[in-house]
């Protein structure tokens, strides 16, 4: 469970950093930060989904959907980490 909590937090941070690096790419044509953060975010996104999928001990369908869907919305992984993962330890 600890790895799922850490991955959820890191995925949320990478999502926010990815959003902040977009103006650098499109307004100032500085491509490197977006490329690095985008790759890290992609890896963390896949890792979050995989760990959540393999961990899903006794979650019902609604909880599973919420946890997977949280990775698509900024700040949601922080909410899911607090509501589902922190209390589950």
C-alpha positions as CSV (number, residue, x, y, z in Angstrom):
1,X,0.0,0.0,0.0
2,X,2.9,2.3,0.7
3,X,4.1,2.1,-2.9
4,X,0.6,2.9,-4.1
5,X,0.4,6.0,-1.9
6,X,3.9,7.2,-3.0
7,X,3.1,6.6,-6.7
8,X,-0.2,8.5,-6.4
9,X,1.5,11.5,-4.9
10,X,4.3,11.5,-7.4
11,X,1.8,11.1,-10.3
12,X,-0.2,14.0,-9.0
13,X,2.9,16.2,-8.7
14,X,4.1,15.2,-12.2
15,X,0.7,16.0,-13.7
16,X,0.9,19.5,-12.2
17,X,4.5,20.0,-13.3
18,X,3.5,18.8,-16.8
19,X,0.8,21.5,-16.9
20,X,3.3,24.1,-15.8
21,X,5.8,23.1,-18.4
22,X,3.3,23.5,-21.3
23,X,3.6,27.3,-21.4
24,X,7.4,26.9,-21.7
25,X,6.9,24.7,-24.7
26,X,4.2,26.6,-26.5
27,X,4.8,30.2,-25.6
28,X,8.6,30.3,-25.3
29,X,9.6,27.3,-27.5
30,X,11.6,25.7,-24.7
31,X,11.1,22.0,-25.3
32,X,13.4,20.2,-22.9
33,X,11.5,20.6,-19.6
34,X,8.3,19.5,-21.2
35,X,9.9,16.4,-22.8
36,X,11.5,15.3,-19.5
37,X,8.5,16.0,-17.3
38,X,6.2,14.4,-19.9
39,X,8.2,11.2,-20.0
40,X,8.3,11.1,-16.2
41,X,4.5,11.7,-16.0
42,X,3.8,9.0,-18.5
43,X,5.9,6.4,-16.6
44,X,4.3,7.4,-13.3
45,X,0.8,7.3,-14.8
46,X,1.3,3.7,-16.1
47,X,2.9,2.7,-12.8
48,X,0.0,4.1,-10.8
49,X,-2.5,2.2,-12.9
50,X,-0.6,-1.0,-12.8
51,X,0.0,-0.9,-9.0
52,X,-3.7,0.0,-8.4
53,X,-4.8,-2.8,-10.6
54,X,-2.6,-5.5,-8.9
55,X,-3.3,-4.2,-5.4
56,X,-7.2,-3.9,-5.7
57,X,-7.8,-6.3,-2.8
58,X,-11.5,-5.9,-1.9
59,X,-12.5,-2.8,-3.7
60,X,-15.9,-2.7,-5.3
61,X,-16.4,-1.5,-8.9
62,X,-17.2,2.1,-8.0
63,X,-14.0,2.4,-5.9
64,X,-11.9,0.9,-8.6
65,X,-13.3,3.2,-11.2
66,X,-12.8,6.2,-8.9
67,X,-9.1,5.2,-8.3
68,X,-8.4,4.7,-12.0
69,X,-10.3,7.8,-13.1
70,X,-8.4,9.9,-10.5
71,X,-5.3,9.6,-12.6
72,X,-6.9,11.6,-15.4
73,X,-7.9,14.7,-13.4
74,X,-5.3,17.1,-11.8
75,X,-5.3,17.0,-8.0
76,X,-7.5,13.9,-7.9
77,X,-4.7,11.5,-7.1
78,X,-4.1,13.5,-3.9
79,X,-7.8,13.1,-3.0
80,X,-7.7,9.4,-3.7
81,X,-4.5,8.9,-1.7
82,X,-6.0,10.6,1.3
83,X,-9.5,9.0,1.1
84,X,-8.7,5.4,0.0
85,X,-5.0,4.7,0.4
86,X,-4.1,6.4,3.7
87,X,-6.9,4.9,5.6
88,X,-6.3,1.4,4.1
89,X,-3.0,0.8,5.9
